[in-house]
Amino acid sequence: MIETTRHKIRILVAERIHLIRLGIRYLFENHPVIGLVQETNTIDGLPELTARHQPDVILLGTDLINDQCAEHVSQLRKSCSHSKIVLFSHLHPEHLRFYTLPLGVSGIISKSSSSRLLVNAICAIYADRDCRVTLSDLLSQTLRSPEHRIAQPCLPSEITALILSDLNNNERRVAHLAGKGLSAREISQKLLLTEKTVRNYLSSVYKKMGVKKQIELCLRAPLHNYFQD
């Protein structure tokens, strides 16, 4: 399966279970940020597929590699040095908290995680070129200092524009400040709006961005350069 993925995060999936591949295919079929470039149910020939499609992220089922992870990762890195390799594990997210990532692997994600968390984790791993992320890390992050957030790399402007296309100007202004950690009251004072109006804008932003609370919005802020165009 090959899809046009211009201005998207290009992902290649290697997963043994058909129903899981089907779910991932459905998730990314028309996704605005992530595009599935190829999928396979075997480790055989994966380096060749990687070299051919040059994916940004390889989602690699752990049951395909068994105890030969280092060898397979080395081959994939040789096939495409810029690809981020993310292990796709059957373990529960909580059990991944103390998982030691093998050399050359950028992260590990549980197959039992929600589709929203899967998307968030892929975006986070893609955006931070030197990041080693587990899903537990993503869930347990707290607000970082403004200095730390400024230093974080952001997604390409084309991808950011796609994510933010549904936000109107007022929602973007509110999201920009909320992404820095400001409260609704502080935002209302800066934008000269009532606190109720700010909360209404925030509710709309959360719905459009697929998050439920401000901490999740703040975790996305480094990826979108504070939601600025």
C-alpha positions as CSV (number, residue, x, y, z in Angstrom):
1,M,0.0,0.0,0.0
2,I,1.5,3.3,-1.1
3,E,0.0,6.7,-0.5
4,T,1.0,10.2,-1.5
5,T,2.6,11.7,1.6
6,R,3.9,15.1,0.5
7,H,4.3,17.3,3.6
8,K,3.5,14.5,5.9
9,I,5.4,12.3,8.4
10,R,6.1,9.2,6.3
11,I,5.7,6.0,8.2
12,L,6.5,2.4,7.3
13,V,4.8,-0.3,9.4
14,A,6.1,-3.8,10.0
15,E,3.5,-5.7,12.1
16,R,2.7,-9.5,12.1
17,I,-1.0,-9.2,13.1
18,H,-3.3,-8.4,10.2
19,L,-6.0,-6.7,12.2
20,I,-3.5,-4.4,13.8
21,R,-2.1,-3.4,10.4
22,L,-5.7,-2.9,9.2
23,G,-6.3,-0.5,12.1
24,I,-3.2,1.4,11.4
25,R,-4.0,1.6,7.7
26,Y,-7.4,3.0,8.5
27,L,-6.0,5.5,11.0
28,F,-3.5,7.0,8.6
29,E,-5.4,6.6,5.3
30,N,-6.5,10.2,5.3
31,H,-4.6,11.5,8.3
32,P,-3.5,15.2,7.8
33,V,-0.1,14.8,9.5
34,I,1.0,11.1,9.1
35,G,1.1,9.2,5.9
36,L,1.5,5.4,5.6
37,V,4.0,4.7,2.7
38,Q,4.2,0.9,3.1
39,E,3.3,-2.0,5.4
40,T,4.5,-5.5,5.8
41,N,3.9,-8.6,8.0
42,T,7.4,-9.9,8.0
43,I,11.0,-8.8,8.8
44,D,12.2,-10.4,5.6
45,G,12.9,-7.7,3.0
46,L,12.3,-4.9,5.4
47,P,15.7,-3.2,4.8
48,E,14.9,-3.2,1.1
49,L,11.5,-1.6,1.7
50,T,13.1,0.9,3.9
51,A,15.7,1.8,1.3
52,R,13.1,2.1,-1.3
53,H,10.6,4.3,0.6
54,Q,12.9,6.3,2.9
55,P,10.4,6.6,5.7
56,D,10.7,9.2,8.5
57,V,9.5,6.6,11.1
58,I,9.5,2.8,11.1
59,L,6.9,1.3,13.4
60,L,8.4,-2.2,14.1
61,G,6.5,-5.0,15.8
62,T,8.6,-6.5,18.5
63,D,7.4,-10.0,17.8
64,L,9.0,-9.8,14.4
65,I,12.5,-9.3,15.8
66,N,12.6,-11.5,18.9
67,D,16.1,-11.5,20.4
68,Q,17.8,-10.2,17.2
69,C,16.8,-6.5,17.7
70,A,20.3,-5.1,17.5
71,E,21.0,-6.9,14.2
72,H,17.7,-5.8,12.6
73,V,18.0,-2.2,13.8
74,S,21.6,-2.0,12.4
75,Q,20.4,-3.2,9.0
76,L,17.5,-0.7,9.0
77,R,19.8,2.1,10.0
78,K,22.1,1.3,7.1
79,S,19.1,1.2,4.7
80,C,18.0,4.7,5.7
81,S,20.0,6.5,8.3
82,H,17.5,9.3,9.0
83,S,14.6,6.9,9.8
84,K,13.4,6.9,13.4
85,I,12.8,3.3,14.6
86,V,10.0,2.9,17.0
87,L,9.2,-0.5,18.6
88,F,5.6,-1.6,18.7
89,S,5.1,-3.8,21.8
90,H,2.3,-6.0,23.1
91,L,3.3,-5.0,26.6
92,H,1.0,-2.6,28.6
93,P,2.2,1.0,28.7
94,E,2.9,0.9,32.4
95,H,5.3,-2.1,31.8
96,L,7.3,0.0,29.4
97,R,8.3,2.6,32.0
98,F,11.6,1.0,32.9
99,Y,12.2,-0.5,29.4
100,T,15.8,0.1,28.2
101,L,15.7,1.1,24.5
102,P,18.3,-0.7,22.4
103,L,20.9,1.4,20.6
104,G,19.5,3.0,17.5
105,V,15.9,2.8,18.6
106,S,14.1,6.1,19.2
107,G,11.1,4.9,21.2
108,I,8.7,2.2,22.1
109,I,4.9,2.3,22.0
110,S,2.3,-0.1,23.3
111,K,-0.2,-1.7,21.0
112,S,-2.8,-1.2,23.6
113,S,-2.4,2.6,23.5
114,S,-5.1,4.7,22.0
115,S,-4.8,5.9,18.4
116,R,-4.5,9.5,19.7
117,L,-1.6,8.6,21.9
118,L,0.0,6.7,19.1
119,V,-0.2,9.8,16.8
120,N,1.1,12.1,19.5
121,A,4.1,9.8,20.2
122,I,5.0,9.5,16.5
123,C,4.9,13.3,16.2
124,A,7.0,13.8,19.3
125,I,9.6,11.2,18.2
126,Y,9.7,12.6,14.6
127,A,10.1,16.2,15.8
128,D,12.9,15.6,18.3
129,R,15.8,14.2,16.3
130,D,17.7,13.2,19.4
131,C,14.8,12.0,21.5
132,R,14.3,8.5,23.0
133,V,10.7,8.4,23.9
134,T,8.5,5.8,25.5
135,L,4.7,6.2,25.7
136,S,5.1,6.3,29.5
137,D,7.5,9.2,29.1
138,L,5.0,11.0,27.0
139,L,2.2,10.5,29.5
140,S,4.3,11.5,32.5
141,Q,5.8,14.7,31.2
142,T,5.0,17.8,33.2
143,L,5.1,21.4,31.9
144,R,8.6,22.4,30.9
145,S,10.2,25.8,31.4
146,P,9.8,28.3,28.5
147,E,13.5,28.1,27.9
148,H,13.3,24.3,27.4
149,R,10.3,24.6,25.2
150,I,11.9,27.2,23.0
151,A,14.8,24.9,22.4
152,Q,12.6,22.1,21.2
153,P,12.5,21.5,17.4
154,C,9.2,22.0,15.6
155,L,7.4,20.2,12.8
156,P,7.8,21.5,9.3
157,S,5.6,24.5,8.6
158,E,3.6,22.6,6.0
159,I,2.6,20.0,8.6
160,T,1.9,22.6,11.3
161,A,-0.4,24.5,8.8
162,L,-2.4,21.3,8.2
163,I,-2.8,20.7,11.9
164,L,-3.9,24.3,12.6
165,S,-6.1,24.8,9.5
166,D,-9.3,24.4,11.5
167,L,-8.4,27.0,14.2
168,N,-9.6,30.6,13.6
169,N,-7.5,33.6,14.5
170,N,-9.0,34.0,18.0
171,E,-8.5,30.3,18.8
172,R,-4.9,30.5,17.6
173,R,-4.1,33.4,19.9
174,V,-5.6,31.7,22.8
175,A,-3.9,28.4,22.0
176,H,-0.6,30.2,21.6
177,L,-0.8,31.5,25.2
178,A,-2.3,28.3,26.7
179,G,0.5,26.4,25.1
180,K,2.9,28.5,27.2
181,G,1.1,27.4,30.3
182,L,-0.9,30.6,31.0
183,S,-4.2,30.2,32.9
184,A,-7.6,31.3,31.4
185,R,-7.5,34.4,33.7
186,E,-4.0,35.4,32.5
187,I,-5.0,34.9,28.9
188,S,-8.1,37.0,29.4
189,Q,-6.0,39.8,30.8
190,K,-3.5,39.7,28.0
191,L,-6.1,39.5,25.2
192,L,-8.6,41.9,26.9
193,L,-11.3,39.2,26.8
194,T,-13.6,37.9,29.5
195,E,-12.5,34.8,31.2
196,K,-15.7,33.0,30.0
197,T,-14.9,33.9,26.4
198,V,-11.4,32.5,26.8
199,R,-12.7,29.3,28.3
200,N,-15.1,29.0,25.3
201,Y,-12.2,29.4,22.9
202,L,-10.2,26.8,24.8
203,S,-13.0,24.3,24.7
204,S,-13.1,24.7,20.9
205,V,-9.4,24.4,20.6
206,Y,-9.3,21.2,22.7
207,K,-12.0,19.7,20.5
208,K,-10.3,20.6,17.2
209,M,-6.8,19.5,18.5
210,G,-8.1,16.2,19.9
211,V,-7.0,16.9,23.5
212,K,-9.0,17.1,26.8
213,K,-7.0,19.5,29.0
214,Q,-4.3,22.1,28.9
215,I,-1.5,19.8,29.9
216,E,-2.0,17.9,26.7
217,L,-2.1,21.1,24.7
218,C,1.2,22.2,26.4
219,L,2.9,18.9,25.4
220,R,2.0,19.6,21.8
221,A,3.3,23.2,21.9
222,P,6.9,22.4,21.2
223,L,5.9,20.4,18.1
224,H,4.0,23.3,16.7
225,N,6.3,26.2,17.6
226,Y,3.7,27.5,20.1
227,F,1.0,27.2,17.5
228,Q,2.3,30.1,15.5
229,D,2.2,30.2,11.7
